[in-house]
């Protein structure tokens, strides 16, 4: 029920689901934990409850495929800033994001990864948002984008920064204004100063037709300290 987003050279797998047209089968919500069901029940609007349930059922089904465990048996834990992880499954890293009816999932055998998706839409407030979240060079790049591509250009930068921060797992402890990701789809290494020190993050983006922008990020392993012979 999910389509693989083909990125053959990416160090992770990306999947997406349409939460409105690909709903979970009847009874699938029974695989959710009591906490997940309680979170779904707190939504005021039925459409938001339904999408939350569908997104988390799909996540459990996907992770069950990767771990060989039953979807209902999977247990989640949170990092210091709330980033979810699978309890007792060190060889399965994941992250998820949703925008309206679209949900995107990233899965890898190991490492710290992040993913972000945003629906393409009219955005009259890009300049204001950029002033608070983009570096001066990125603001200049956005300002030079033609009006027809302004929203797409902005969302490349926005989702790339979100994916990087989610990969690091530091929440809002890092100001997105302080690191540069570029406003295009290219894969690049980004230097970010996290609460634990500087890290290098690999990030890449793509546009899913005229529907959404997706960015993934992965914290690159630290290089070993050089050894010095006497």
Buried (B, 14 or more C-beta within 10 A) or exposed (E): BBEEBEBEEBBBBBBBBBBEEBBBEEEBBEBBBEEBBEBBEEBEEEEEBBBBBBBBBBBBBBBBEBBEBEBEEBEBEEEEBEBBBBEEBEEBBBBBBBBBBBBBBBBBEEBBBBBBBBBBEEBEEBBEBBEEBBBEEBBEBBEEBEEEEBBBBBBBBBBBBBBBBBBBBBBEEBEBBEBBBBBEBEEEEBEBEBEEEEBBBBBBBBBBEEBBBBBBBBBBEEEEEEEEEE
